[in-house]
């Protein structure tokens, strides 16, 4: 069974990892704990746009892969991890940028046979995320037309 957890960044630039809750109408992350009572934790308020769910997968370096992560494969191809249509997908930067602009795009295959967990774990690695390293999305020029 896949571990369900989230990450989000607070206004001070600190990432928090754990459970997602809304408290007093604001999104918050309850930090993961290895011991101690869960009720003793104070949920950390995070910026809503930075919240991403853990895919349940690790890259080839053993790093957890989250929604909005930017990954690169052994062929130097860059992809953004998104959640669409009931599953996680890897979109090209061009698809991702068009999707943000409100244009209809054909989304890459869900993380399945072609983008399997084995493929990500053996041949891909996280190089950043769209919230901190958006310049990594500039590998393709988005053109009208």
N, C-alpha and C positions, 0 to 999 in steps of 0.2 A: 504494500500500500504506500502511496506517495505521501510524503509529509507536506501538509498544507501550512504554508507560512508566507509572510509578506515582508517587504522592506519599504521604507519611506525615509525621506530626508527632512530634517527639521530646518527651521529658518537660519540656524547657525551653521548649516552644512554638515551636520552629523547624521549618519545613516543609522536607523534602528531596524532590527530584525525580530520578527516574532508574529504574534497574532494581530489581526486587524479588528478594531472596534471603532464605533462612533460614540463619543462621549461629549455631552453638551453640544451636540450638533456639529462637532468637528472630528475629522478622521484622526485616529491615533494608532500607534503601534505599541503593543505590550511586549516588551523585550523578552527574548527567550531566557529561560532560567534552567540551570542544571540541578539546582537544589533550592530549598526554601519555599515558603508559601507563595502561591501565585497572587493571592489577594494583597500582598504587601507591595506589589509593584505599582508604580504610577504610570499610566499610559502616556506615551510621549506624543505630543501633537506634531504632525508632519504636514508637509505641503501636499495637497491632494494629487497634483499632477505627477508627483514622484513615486506614488505608490505602485508597486509591481508585485505580482505573485511569483513565488518560486515554482519553476517548471517541474521540479523533481529530478532534474538532470544535472550532471556535473560535466565540466569541460575536460579537456585532456590533461589539464594541470590539477584537477580535483576541485576547481572553483565552482560554486553553485551558480546556475544559470537562472536569471530572473527575467520576467517580462520587462521590456525596454532595454535589455542588454544588447550590446553590439558585439557580434562574434565574427571571427575570421577563420576560414578553413585553410587547409594546407595549400590550396591553389591561390591564396591571397584574395579570395572572394569575401566580401563583407555582407553581413545580414543583420537585421534587427529582429529580435524576438518579440512577437506580439501575440495577443490572445484574440482569436476571431473564430466564429462559427463553432464554438464549443471545444476549442483546443488551441494549443500553442502552435504558431507557425513562424517560419523564418522568411522575412520579406527583404527584398533588395532595398538599398537606400532609396532608389528612385520610387519604388512602389510605396515605401513608407512615407516619403515626403509628399507624394501625390495624395495619399490617404489622409494625411494631416490637412492638406489644402482643400479637402472635400470633394476631390475628383474620384469617380468610380475606378477602382483598380482590380485587377485579377490578383488575388492573394496567393502566394506560394502554397505549395502543398502543406497540409498539417504535418507536424513532426511525427512522421510515420515511417514508411519503408525507406524512402529516399533520404529523409532527414531523421534517421533513427537515433535512438539514444546511443547506440554503439558508435555511429558516425560522429556525433557530437563529442562523445567522450574520447574517441581515438584521434579525430582529425580536425577538431575545432577548439578554439579557446576564446574566452571573453577578453576583449580589448578595451572595454569601457561601457558606458551607457549613454542614452540620448540626453540625459539631464546634465551630465558633466563633460561629455566629450562629443558634442554635436558636430564638431568639425570633422569627425570621422565619417559623417554622412555625405561629405562633399566629394566623395570619390566618383560620383556620377553627376553630370550636369542635368538638371531637370529642364526639359525644353517643352514649349507648347507644341501641340500638334499632331 
